[in-house]
Amino acid sequence: MKMSSKRIFDTECIDLDDFGKGLCRVDGKTVFVDNLLPKEKAEIETIYVNGKLKKTNLIKRLSNSKDRVKPFCKYFHQCGGCSIEHLKYEKQLEYKKNKVKNLLHKFANIDIEVCDTLGLNPPLYFRNKVQVPVANKNGKMIAGYYKEGSHDLIRIENCSIESKMANDIVQKTLEVLNKYHVPAYDTDRFTGVVRHVLVKVSEVYNQALVVLVTATDRINGINNIVNDLKSSDSRIVSICQNINTCKTNVILGQKTRVLYGTGKIKDGLCGCDFLISTRSFFQTNLKMTEVLYNKALELAKISKNDIVLDAYCGTGSIGIIAAKYAKEVVGVEVEKSAVLDAINNAKINRIENISFISMDCTEFIERRVNKKAYDIVIMDPPRAGSTKRFIDVVQKIEPKRIIYISCDPVTLARDLKEFNKYRIDAVQPVDMFPHSFHVETIVALSLKTTKNN
């Protein structure tokens, strides 16, 4: 039998933790409180189950930090998606700089000056990809996001960090689906049709791709739905159906059917064009992606004689942009569909000094350790980071510089410990996700036995 108890304390917030929660000390324990900033005093409630602390709630703030701002989003207290929206934006950037610095020290014992975080001005309406879960409410389909730690869908009609075009097209898609009485998928009863609405937009070319993610292969009245949807907004140039019959939290299934258009849109980045499909990975904040790539290439110091290896290259975006400065670029990616997109992207940009290979990055380098030298390696691994095996084999080929782009400072710190042949020249945080605790980081490494060029 579970025994629960509650205790109430007055406390003061000491700091923000790595997830944007206020860190406090009460009753000899460290607790974490939502919507609380450093130096703010508050009344909080701790909940214990069988003698163990399970949850801490904010009852009321007793003082406000000078760095607190009124959240601009009316869904802030319900959604939980923008965890530090109540903090001044310049302080958000400072928080992310300190987060990178502290995590490098904590997990790798690396003490180094970290550059100021590069931010977005204004930090609003930047997401060019929106994938919203849907639910049935009062006989109609609604879309939004789940309340943090729950399965309650909060209806959201205008998200302040998502592209205005994407917001608009999501609502038009819901209107059409409701017109034809298409039911949302019920995750408890495993009934219904639509699981998610996915919208990708190109502000550069004023185009949108709409994807209906469904739990069934068939949608009644699909021809009428497609005709109404494409007529609702001239910016919709492609409509797809992605079928996901699995009873999991994974959003996309393996099968995609093009219902209208080519199934792709075109977007522009750093002077190059890229085709984006349902499953293509493309950065969600285009303005800050340009900042990220330009800074990464500046730190790479690529010359016309350099051969560049783009590891974990995805659809080839940074490699294609880097090819303008290099003698040759080789992109390696294990996902075959991404490589096909990368090859096509190189063709539409008429980039001839780049090639793409579908293979595990580590295996690729191991097979070529004694065959071909790479002057510069750009690596942008997934959130889980790289591997010791990959890092060891990269160090065997001894590129003069390595540019590591990371979306998780913890796995970044773990990996940097393994680069014993390299010195860290720069650590540059980039705010790809304003108002959240996430931070992207560029680290420039140079071979210790080689003078910097």
Secondary structure as UniProt FT lines:
FT   STRAND          4..12
FT   STRAND          15..16
FT   TURN            18..19
FT   STRAND          22..26
FT   TURN            27..28
FT   STRAND          29..33
FT   TURN            34..35
FT   TURN            38..39
FT   STRAND          41..49
FT   TURN            50..51
FT   STRAND          52..61
FT   TURN            66..67
FT   TURN            74..75
FT   HELIX           76..79
FT   TURN            83..86
FT   HELIX           89..108
FT   STRAND          129..137
FT   TURN            138..139
FT   STRAND          140..146
FT   TURN            148..149
FT   STRAND          153..155
FT   TURN            160..161
FT   HELIX           164..179
FT   TURN            180..181
FT   TURN            187..190
FT   STRAND          194..202
FT   TURN            203..206
FT   STRAND          207..214
FT   TURN            220..221
FT   HELIX           222..232
FT   TURN            234..235
FT   STRAND          236..243
FT   STRAND          255..260
FT   TURN            261..262
FT   STRAND          265..269
FT   TURN            270..271
FT   STRAND          272..276
FT   HELIX           286..300
FT   TURN            304..305
FT   STRAND          307..311
FT   TURN            314..315
FT   HELIX           317..322
FT   TURN            323..325
FT   STRAND          328..333
FT   HELIX           336..348
FT   TURN            349..350
FT   STRAND          354..358
FT   HELIX           361..367
FT   TURN            368..371
FT   STRAND          376..379
FT   TURN            383..384
FT   HELIX           388..397
FT   STRAND          401..406
FT   HELIX           409..416
FT   TURN            417..418
FT   TURN            420..421
FT   STRAND          422..430
FT   TURN            434..435
FT   STRAND          440..447
FT   TURN            448..449
//
